[in-house]
Amino acid sequence: MIKIAIVGNIGSGKSYISRLFSCPVFNADKEVARIYKTEKDCFYKLKKKLPNYFSRFPIQKDELINCILDKKNNLKKITKIIHPIIRKKLLKFLKNKKKNKFVVLDVPLYLENKLNSQKDVIIFIESKRSEIEKRLIKRKNFNRQLFNRFKKIQLSIEKKKKKANYVIKNDFSKKTAQKYVKSILKNILK
């Protein structure tokens, strides 16, 4: 099985491009949202570590945002709880999909959490900052402060790009994205 990891800035189009590969996708953001809604153990761990922020299960998005924005260190505390859960879910996904030729890993902190192995195909999604800004502002509940907090825990664009095997210059056109995906798959299969 070939693991294709999609990395890039928040709002660069990682999830959209992940789906274009037409193979199983592990989307960490969706998994995190599911964990907050369905896993009481996670809630109890967060409540114990950050008792002033979480009042009831399922975890409320506004409480989570308030917690992250209130103190810089809170995001680290949350990630120490949520990342091991995501790692387990990722390993389970890989085990269940081991017969597939390819899988795509849409994990925003893939490199930061050292989830990558040397055999992985890493694709960096490069997008113009102005385009990302335009798209993020259109998102429901976009919060610039929250965006900045998450950006601080990510590797720099230069470091991600350096670790990548391929770079997709995303102009947010379906035709361009499909062309890149087709070319990369062809290259990987050689």
N, C-alpha and C positions, 0 to 999 in steps of 0.2 A: 504494500500500500504506500502510495506517495502522499505525504502530508504537504498541503499547500497553505502556507500561513499568509494572511493578508494583513499588512501593517500600514500605518499612516496616521495622519492627523485626525482629530475629531472632526467629523463632517466632510472628510475627503472623498467619501463614496465607497468605503470598504465593504459594507453590507450589500450594497447594490452589485458591486463587481463580484463578490463572493457567490451570489446567486447565479451569475452568468456562466459559471463553470459547470452547471448542470450535474452536480454530484452532491453527496451528503455534506451539509454545512453545520459546523458547530458554531453557534452564535453566542458568545459569552454574555453580551448585553441582555439578550432574551433570557438566558439561563439565570442571570442575576435577578432580573425582574420576577421570574418564576419562584426563585428561592425566597425572595421577600414576601411573596404572596402565599407560599405553601409550606415552608419549613419552619415549624415552631422552634426547633433547636437553635436555628440561626437567630431568631428573635430573642430567645432567652439569653444567648451569649452576648448579643448586642446590648440588651437591657442591663445585663450584669456589668459589662464594661463601660457603658455610657448611660447610667440610670436616669439622668435628667432629660433624656431626649425621646425615648421610646415608651409610649403609653399602652398600646394595644396591638394585637395581632389580627390580621396581617399588618406588616410594617407599612406605615403611611408615608407616602412620597414626601409630603411637606415636612414631616418630622425628620426624615433622612436628610433632606436639603438643609433644614435648620441646623442639624447636628454638624454637617460638613462645613457649613459657612461660619458657625459660631467660633470654632477654634481650629487652627491649622492642623494640630495633631490628631483631631478626630478622624480625618480621612484615613490616616495610617492605622488607627485602631480598627476601623471598619474593614479595611482591606486585609488586615491580619486574620480577621474572622471569615470573610467571604472568599478570599483567594484559595485557601485549602479546600473549600467545598467545591469551587469551580474546577480546581485541579482534579478532584475525584470524578466529577461529572465528565470532564474532558477524557480522562483515562477510560471511563466506562464507554463513552461514545466511540473512542478508537478501538476498543475491544469488540464492540458490537458491529463495527464497520470494517473489520480487518480483511474481509473478503473483497471489499471494493478496491478498484484500481486507484482511485483518488478520493481524498476527502479535503474539504476546505475548512480552515480554522480561522474564524473571524473573532479574534481575541485581541482587543485593544492593547493590553499590556503583555502581549506574547513574549516580546524580547525582554522587557523589564523584569518579568517574573521567571526568566530563564527557562521557559517551557520548550524552547527550540533545541533541536538536535542538528548535527552536521548534515544529515540526509534531507532535512526539510527544504522545501522550495519556498523561499521568502520573497513575497512580492510587495513592493512599496507603492502605495497609491499617492501620487503627487498631484496636488491640485493648487490652483492659484488661491492665495489667501483671500483675495477680494470675493472670489466665487464661494469659498467656504463660508465667509462672513454672511453673504447674501442668503445662502441656504440655511445656515443656523438660525438666523433671525426669523425666518419663516416657520421654524419648528415651534410647535405648541409648547408652551412653558419654558422657552429658552431662557437661561439665566447666565449672564456673562460672568458673574463672580464664580459660579459653580464650574463653568467652562474653564476659567483660569486656574482653579484649584486642581482640576484633573490634568490640565496641561502641565502643571508643575511636577507631577509624578511620572510623566512620560519622558522617554529618551528624546534627545533633540532630533529634529528632522534629518540632520546630516548623519547622525549615528545610525538611525534606522535605514536610511538610504544606503549607507556604506555596507550594512549587513545583508542587504537585499540581493537576491540573484537576478531579479527583474524589477524594472520601474515602469509603472503604467502612468502616463501623463493624462490624468482624467480631466477632460473638458466638459464632462457631464452630458456627453452625447452618446446615445445607445450604440450607434454605429461604430464610433471610435473605440468604446469599451469592448465591444464584441470582437473587433479586429485584434486588439491586444490579447484578449483571452484566447482566441483561436491560435494566434501566433505562439503564445507561451505554451499552450498544450501541445502543439506540434513539436516545439523545441524539447519539451520534457520527454516526449515519447521517442525521440531519436536515440 
